[in-house]
Amino acid sequence: MSLSTALNILNSAFVSNAAQSAVIASNVSNASTKGYSREIANVITSYSGGSQVVSVTREADAPLLAQVNTSTSQAAYQQALSDGLTTLANTVSDSSSATSASGAETNGNSPSAMLANLQSALETYDASPSSTAAGQGVVTAAQDLASSLNAGAAAVYSVQEQADSDMASSVATINSLLGQFTSVNATIVAGTTTGADVSSAEDTRDSILTQLSQQIGVSTVSNPDGSTSIYTDSGVTLFQGGQANTLAFTPTATYAPGVTGNQVTVDGVPITPATVDGEPVAGSAPMAIKSGALAGYADLRDQVAPTYGAQLDQIADGLISGFAESDQTGGGNPTLPGLFISASAPGMPSDATGLASEIEVNAAVDPSQGGDVNLLRDGGINNTAQNNDAYTYNTDGGASYTGRIEQMINALTIQPVSAAAGLGASDSLSDYANNSVSWLQSQNQTASNQLDYENSVVSQATTALSNATGVNLDTELTNMLSIENSYTTTAKLLTTTNDMLDSLINAV
């Protein structure tokens, strides 16, 4: 080997050591950077015997990254559901205790608790039918119950409006992330073609994928040119061939009885189903997404909240029907609302939709509105000059009459309710109301438990990915020491070679 060849080899060693040191320095400085993958300098021996850093690659673990993204999507879905259900569950918190104006004990603010108060007030009135105060207690308890149903319905619409707004924000975020992905993916493809270092761009791409998976469940396919294709968890294409598809969504600002939200589409393909009465319409979204915040908001808006709202409507419908007055003379007069009425319709409702938001106490029995509380005991709320007191139950006018009061008690306690709005058949309206509270609290608890589990999975998957691809300072220190030893050895060889050259020159 000539001395010039030796010098060339030594020079390549210094260059190689410098390149490896730069990579290690980058690793150490980014040890705490979220999403950073450890970089590796790939060294080969050249044809002349020297060393050369031919490329810099990054540690990658596609299966672990996919697991992180999948668990992130599941956790985001549960978070969206849990947030909405917590808001709804706050309307049925039965942990407090107080005393109502009727003297009945209140166990909370749910329709179930308020209905129990109404039953208690009716039983008090049944024991003292001549007591105006006891009758007023029934009116007050009925007003509390109607207010509870109104508040529950308002909460349902509020949750739907918030979920709809969150869907709009999620769609905008997804489109923005897909735009960013398009740019960084093009950089990686170009760099892969020219052999440039694209490690940093690949870190950015992985970070965008994780952010994207928080909004919508995704799957990916790596392509030979270094690009990545993205699909929803249901198989709809989001990005392929360097082009991103755009998500479209038209928000609905205000929710009210009968209002349904719009679907989200990708290039015209629906990815959230249309719903009717809280149930998905078959075939409305054959490739509906299953995870991610967007799916959670859609399910909350279109299925969970409407189902609870329908339960409240059923309770309101049961109250209006159960307390209605019928013709006591057999004269063919229609059955008409009694203690409870719908604010928007004077007669008996033909459809329960929206009744929880409209139910109120009939002014005819409320002294504060000029009504007569004794009509609760005697009937006749709907008497007019034309129907000849057809709706009077207490025909003798006795102050101790309890027949009508007991009918109202029975309407709460023994009249069965058929299966409706996600609940099975109930033995009574009281049981149905109790089952509704249990359903909501169960849904809330299940979502909370599932969220805790999914967050745990995310944490474990993220830790596993970090351990597999992240920076280990002990490893980097070991590598740095190895490079320092190599540098020291190279320096000694350089000194020896230099001495040999000096000797050669002196000899000449």
BELFEN-V660549 format. One record per residue. N is the residue number from 1. PHI is phi in radians with two decimals (none if undefined). PSI is psi in whole degrees, 0 to 359 (none if undefined). D_CENTER is the distance of its C-alpha to the mean C-alpha in Angstrom with 2 decimals. Layout:
# BELFEN-V660549
((N;PHI;PSI;D_CENTER) (N;PHI;PSI;D_CENTER))
This chain:
# BELFEN-V660549
((1;none;131;70.95) (2;-1.37;161;72.10) (3;-1.15;326;71.28) (4;-1.16;322;69.51) (5;-1.13;318;67.25) (6;-1.07;319;66.55) (7;-1.13;321;65.62) (8;-1.11;319;63.24) (9;-1.12;316;61.55) (10;-1.12;321;61.31) (11;-1.10;318;59.88) (12;-1.12;327;57.16) (13;-1.14;317;56.37) (14;-1.10;316;55.94) (15;-1.09;317;53.71) (16;-1.11;316;51.64) (17;-1.08;319;51.36) (18;-1.11;318;50.27) (19;-1.15;318;47.51) (20;-1.16;321;46.24) (21;-1.10;321;46.41) (22;-1.12;320;44.33) (23;-1.14;315;41.59) (24;-1.10;318;41.68) (25;-1.06;321;41.63) (26;-1.14;318;38.52) (27;-1.07;313;36.84) (28;-1.12;317;37.87) (29;-1.19;338;36.78) (30;-1.86;17;33.27) (31;-1.01;328;32.92) (32;-1.78;5;30.16) (33;-1.36;122;28.52) (34;-1.13;131;24.95) (35;1.49;358;24.88) (36;-1.36;133;28.67) (37;-1.85;138;30.44) (38;-1.04;135;33.98) (39;-1.74;149;36.65) (40;-2.23;128;39.82) (41;-1.48;121;43.17) (42;-1.61;114;44.84) (43;-1.88;136;48.62) (44;-2.22;165;51.38) (45;-1.66;124;55.15) (46;-1.31;171;56.84) (47;-1.10;337;59.99) (48;-1.57;358;62.12) (49;1.72;357;60.81) (50;-1.49;176;58.57) (51;-1.85;154;54.84) (52;-2.67;132;52.21) (53;-1.47;109;48.45) (54;-1.60;339;47.53) (55;-2.89;163;43.75) (56;-2.15;121;40.78) (57;-2.05;170;37.84) (58;-2.08;150;34.64) (59;-1.16;133;33.36) (60;-2.50;146;30.62) (61;-2.46;91;28.85) (62;-1.02;315;26.95) (63;-1.08;319;25.75) (64;-1.19;321;24.37) (65;-1.10;319;22.67) (66;-1.09;321;21.11) (67;-1.16;319;19.91) (68;-1.03;314;18.41) (69;-1.16;320;16.54) (70;-1.13;313;15.41) (71;-1.18;327;14.22) (72;-1.10;319;12.50) (73;-1.13;316;10.53) (74;-1.12;318;9.75) (75;-1.13;319;8.86) (76;-1.14;322;6.51) (77;-1.06;311;4.75) (78;-1.16;326;5.24) (79;-1.11;317;4.66) (80;-1.09;315;1.43) (81;-1.12;314;3.31) (82;-1.09;318;5.98) (83;-1.07;314;6.36) (84;-1.18;318;6.80) (85;-1.16;327;8.80) (86;-1.09;319;10.72) (87;-1.08;315;11.82) (88;-1.17;319;12.99) (89;-1.14;333;14.58) (90;-1.11;339;16.53) (91;-1.41;350;18.41) (92;-2.13;27;19.82) (93;-1.21;115;20.85) (94;-1.95;36;24.27) (95;-1.62;345;25.45) (96;-1.53;170;27.87) (97;-2.54;135;31.37) (98;-2.73;183;33.69) (99;-2.15;128;36.52) (100;-1.52;172;36.35) (101;-1.13;336;39.28) (102;-1.38;350;40.17) (103;1.58;356;40.78) (104;-1.43;148;38.05) (105;-1.44;129;35.78) (106;-1.68;131;32.15) (107;-1.85;10;29.63) (108;2.71;195;26.53) (109;-2.04;13;24.91) (110;-1.38;157;23.31) (111;-0.97;326;25.04) (112;-1.09;314;26.25) (113;-1.16;318;28.01) (114;-1.17;326;29.40) (115;-1.17;323;30.65) (116;-1.12;323;32.40) (117;-1.11;319;34.01) (118;-1.11;318;35.23) (119;-1.05;317;36.74) (120;-1.11;318;38.46) (121;-1.13;321;39.79) (122;-1.13;321;41.14) (123;-1.15;323;42.85) (124;-1.12;317;44.42) (125;-1.16;323;45.60) (126;-1.10;326;46.93) (127;-1.33;336;49.07) (128;-2.39;69;50.38) (129;-1.14;343;50.29) (130;-1.55;355;52.79) (131;-1.45;117;50.70) (132;-1.15;324;49.28) (133;-1.11;320;47.14) (134;-1.15;321;45.60) (135;-1.14;320;44.90) (136;-1.12;326;43.33) (137;-1.07;323;41.12) (138;-1.14;316;39.81) (139;-1.07;316;39.12) (140;-1.10;316;37.27) (141;-1.12;322;35.14) (142;-1.14;320;34.41) (143;-1.14;320;33.40) (144;-1.08;319;31.03) (145;-1.14;315;29.47) (146;-1.08;319;29.19) (147;-1.12;323;27.65) (148;-1.13;318;25.03) (149;-1.16;319;24.13) (150;-1.05;316;24.18) (151;-1.16;321;21.84) (152;-1.11;317;19.40) (153;-1.11;319;19.51) (154;-1.08;322;19.15) (155;-1.14;321;15.98) (156;-1.05;312;14.57) (157;-1.16;324;15.71) (158;-1.13;317;14.50) (159;-1.11;319;10.86) (160;-1.11;317;11.45) (161;-1.11;318;13.28) (162;-1.16;318;10.83) (163;-1.11;320;8.09) (164;-1.12;317;11.21) (165;-1.11;319;12.34) (166;-1.13;325;9.34) (167;-1.08;317;9.93) (168;-1.08;318;13.52) (169;-1.14;320;13.12) (170;-1.11;317;11.29) (171;-1.07;317;14.15) (172;-1.11;320;16.68) (173;-1.14;317;15.64) (174;-1.07;314;15.87) (175;-1.08;321;19.23) (176;-1.14;316;20.46) (177;-1.13;322;19.74) (178;-1.12;325;21.48) (179;-1.13;317;24.35) (180;-1.12;320;24.68) (181;-1.10;320;24.58) (182;-1.00;316;27.33) (183;-1.16;311;29.54) (184;-1.25;328;29.28) (185;-1.14;321;29.62) (186;-1.12;322;32.83) (187;-1.10;318;34.11) (188;-1.17;317;33.69) (189;-1.07;316;35.42) (190;-1.14;318;38.27) (191;-1.17;322;38.65) (192;-1.10;322;38.69) (193;-1.15;320;41.45) (194;-1.62;353;43.58) (195;1.44;15;42.95) (196;-1.30;161;41.43) (197;-1.31;115;39.20) (198;-2.00;19;35.59) (199;-1.02;314;34.02) (200;-1.10;319;32.40) (201;-1.14;324;31.01) (202;-1.18;323;29.62) (203;-1.05;316;27.87) (204;-1.10;319;26.35) (205;-1.11;317;25.31) (206;-1.10;320;23.59) (207;-1.10;319;21.77) (208;-1.11;320;20.60) (209;-1.08;320;19.43) (210;-1.17;319;17.35) (211;-1.12;320;15.81) (212;-1.13;320;15.31) (213;-1.16;338;13.68) (214;-1.20;329;10.91) (215;-1.54;325;10.17) (216;-2.67;138;11.36) (217;-1.12;132;12.96) (218;-2.32;158;16.66) (219;-2.30;154;20.08) (220;-2.29;157;23.25) (221;-2.32;127;27.00) (222;-1.51;137;29.67) (223;-1.90;156;32.71) (224;-1.01;332;36.37) (225;-1.45;7;36.59) (226;1.63;352;33.94) (227;-1.40;167;31.21) (228;-2.28;134;27.80) (229;-1.72;145;26.21) (230;-2.12;137;22.45) (231;-2.30;154;20.81) (232;-1.20;167;17.34) (233;-1.15;351;16.58) (234;-1.79;358;18.06) (235;1.79;2;21.15) (236;-1.35;135;21.01) (237;-1.27;127;22.95) (238;-1.81;324;21.41) (239;-2.64;130;24.49) (240;-2.84;141;27.89) (241;1.08;31;31.47) (242;1.42;1;30.73) (243;-2.09;136;28.84) (244;-1.77;138;25.17) (245;-1.49;147;23.80) (246;-1.71;135;22.06) (247;-1.46;141;18.79) (248;-2.18;141;19.43) (249;-2.78;134;17.46) (250;-1.89;112;18.98) (251;-1.17;156;16.94) (252;-2.04;114;17.72) (253;-1.24;320;18.52) (254;-2.19;133;19.25) (255;-1.92;140;18.10) (256;-2.65;175;20.81) (257;-0.91;128;22.17) (258;1.50;354;22.29) (259;-1.48;132;20.19) (260;-2.13;149;17.84) (261;-1.45;167;15.83) (262;-1.50;160;17.05) (263;-1.49;156;16.24) (264;-1.67;136;15.59) (265;-2.18;154;18.71) (266;-2.12;112;20.25) (267;0.90;41;23.98) (268;1.51;353;23.93) (269;-1.65;120;22.09) (270;-1.16;133;19.04) (271;-2.04;0;16.01) (272;-2.22;137;13.82) (273;-1.35;154;15.85) (274;-1.33;150;17.56) (275;-2.32;155;17.25) (276;-2.36;123;19.84) (277;0.95;39;19.41) (278;1.40;7;15.95) (279;-2.08;135;17.39) (280;-1.09;141;17.21) (281;-1.43;124;20.58) (282;-1.00;131;22.44) (283;1.43;359;23.21) (284;-1.32;339;21.11) (285;-2.66;81;19.19) (286;-1.03;337;21.20) (287;-2.13;55;19.29) (288;-1.25;139;15.64) (289;-1.21;155;13.18) (290;-2.07;344;11.57) (291;-2.55;175;9.41) (292;1.63;159;8.11) (293;-1.02;322;5.49) (294;-1.05;316;7.49) (295;-1.14;322;7.36) (296;-1.12;316;3.77) (297;-1.09;319;4.81) (298;-1.12;315;8.03) (299;-1.14;322;7.77) (300;-1.12;313;6.59) (301;-1.18;318;9.36) (302;-1.74;340;11.83) (303;-2.17;304;11.90) (304;-1.16;304;10.50) (305;-1.08;314;11.59) (306;-1.09;327;14.73) (307;-1.12;314;15.73) (308;-1.15;320;15.92) (309;-1.04;321;17.62) (310;-1.16;326;20.04) (311;-1.12;317;20.90) (312;-1.09;320;21.85) (313;-1.09;322;23.86) (314;-1.12;320;25.64) (315;-1.11;314;26.64) (316;-1.07;318;27.95) (317;-1.10;319;29.79) (318;-1.11;324;31.28) (319;-1.20;315;32.53) (320;-1.10;317;34.14) (321;-1.24;317;35.72) (322;-1.17;330;36.72) (323;-1.78;10;38.47) (324;-1.20;156;40.05) (325;-1.76;138;43.83) (326;-1.99;161;45.95) (327;-1.15;118;49.53) (328;-1.53;355;51.83) (329;-1.77;350;54.95) (330;1.34;18;54.07) (331;-1.47;2;54.67) (332;1.48;11;51.75) (333;-1.23;146;49.73) (334;-1.25;154;45.98) (335;-1.20;135;43.52) (336;-2.31;155;41.92) (337;-1.03;147;39.23) (338;-1.94;255;40.52) (339;-1.08;320;38.79) (340;-1.91;140;35.43) (341;-2.37;165;35.16) (342;-1.66;132;32.75) (343;-1.10;336;33.17) (344;-1.77;353;33.21) (345;-2.46;129;35.46) (346;-1.32;333;38.78) (347;-1.72;194;39.05) (348;-1.26;135;37.18) (349;-1.20;140;33.78) (350;-1.60;345;33.75) (351;-2.51;136;29.95) (352;-1.35;346;27.45) (353;-0.98;123;24.82) (354;1.47;359;24.19) (355;-1.13;328;26.71) (356;-1.09;329;24.56) (357;-1.45;346;24.45) (358;-1.99;349;28.19) (359;-1.16;141;29.82) (360;-2.69;169;32.46) (361;-1.48;138;35.72) (362;-1.09;125;38.84) (363;-1.07;339;40.99) (364;-1.14;340;44.04) (365;-1.92;4;43.55) (366;-1.82;108;42.43) (367;-1.00;330;45.50) (368;-1.20;344;43.67) (369;-1.96;18;43.41) (370;1.50;11;46.98) (371;-1.54;177;46.18) (372;-2.06;112;48.08) (373;-1.15;338;46.31) (374;-1.18;343;49.06) (375;-1.13;339;47.71) (376;-1.11;316;45.07) (377;-1.32;319;47.94) (378;-1.66;341;50.26) (379;1.38;180;48.13) (380;1.70;15;49.23) (381;-1.01;326;46.24) (382;-1.80;14;46.82) (383;-1.17;140;50.62) (384;-2.42;171;52.44) (385;-1.13;336;56.07) (386;-1.43;334;55.53) (387;-1.84;7;54.21) (388;0.95;50;56.75) (389;1.00;36;54.45) (390;-1.11;338;52.97) (391;-1.76;12;49.86) (392;-1.41;127;51.80) (393;-1.64;317;51.31) (394;-1.52;77;53.68) (395;-1.20;336;56.72) (396;-1.52;348;59.17) (397;1.29;19;57.44) (398;-1.21;137;57.61) (399;-1.25;343;55.89) (400;-1.77;12;55.02) (401;-1.18;132;53.35) (402;-2.23;1;50.07) (403;-1.00;314;49.54) (404;-1.21;322;46.93) (405;-1.09;318;45.06) (406;-1.19;328;44.96) (407;-1.07;318;43.64) (408;-1.18;323;40.66) (409;-1.10;317;40.12) (410;-1.10;327;40.26) (411;-1.07;333;37.68) (412;-1.57;328;35.20) (413;-1.92;337;36.47) (414;-2.23;349;38.07) (415;-1.43;120;36.92) (416;-1.21;158;34.50) (417;-2.14;129;31.26) (418;-1.25;164;30.47) (419;-1.07;133;27.23) (420;-2.84;148;24.60) (421;0.94;46;20.88) (422;1.47;0;19.82) (423;-1.99;147;22.47) (424;-1.31;177;25.87) (425;-1.08;142;29.16) (426;-2.09;152;29.98) (427;-1.25;338;33.46) (428;-2.79;170;33.01) (429;-1.11;323;30.88) (430;-1.07;316;30.54) (431;-1.13;320;29.28) (432;-1.09;317;26.74) (433;-1.11;319;25.44) (434;-1.11;318;25.34) (435;-1.15;326;23.51) (436;-1.12;315;20.87) (437;-1.06;316;20.29) (438;-1.09;320;20.32) (439;-1.05;312;17.81) (440;-1.14;316;15.25) (441;-1.16;325;16.11) (442;-1.16;316;16.01) (443;-1.05;317;12.54) (444;-1.13;315;11.46) (445;-1.18;320;13.78) (446;-1.08;315;12.87) (447;-1.10;319;9.18) (448;-1.14;316;10.85) (449;-1.12;318;13.55) (450;-1.16;325;11.69) (451;-1.11;316;9.85) (452;-1.04;317;13.45) (453;-1.12;312;14.84) (454;-1.13;322;12.79) (455;-1.11;324;13.55) (456;-1.15;319;17.08) (457;-1.12;318;17.30) (458;-1.03;315;16.28) (459;-1.08;316;18.94) (460;-1.17;317;21.51) (461;-1.15;320;21.08) (462;-1.13;319;21.30) (463;-1.12;317;24.34) (464;-1.10;319;25.94) (465;-1.16;319;25.57) (466;-1.12;319;27.02) (467;-1.14;326;29.85) (468;-1.43;326;30.62) (469;-2.15;349;30.52) (470;-1.41;181;30.57) (471;-1.54;128;33.74) (472;-1.86;113;35.85) (473;-1.09;326;38.33) (474;-1.11;318;40.86) (475;-1.12;317;40.93) (476;-1.13;323;41.32) (477;-1.14;318;44.13) (478;-1.07;316;45.90) (479;-1.14;321;45.73) (480;-1.12;319;47.02) (481;-1.09;321;49.91) (482;-1.09;318;50.75) (483;-1.17;322;50.89) (484;-1.10;320;53.04) (485;-1.12;319;55.40) (486;-1.11;320;55.58) (487;-1.11;317;56.29) (488;-1.08;317;59.02) (489;-1.13;317;60.60) (490;-1.11;319;60.51) (491;-1.09;320;62.07) (492;-1.15;319;64.86) (493;-1.12;322;65.50) (494;-1.11;318;65.67) (495;-1.07;316;68.21) (496;-1.10;315;70.26) (497;-1.10;319;70.20) (498;-1.09;318;71.19) (499;-1.08;319;74.10) (500;-1.12;320;75.22) (501;-1.14;319;75.19) (502;-1.06;317;77.21) (503;-1.10;319;79.69) (504;-1.12;315;79.97) (505;-1.13;318;80.59) (506;-1.09;323;83.12) (507;-1.18;323;84.90) (508;-1.22;none;85.16))
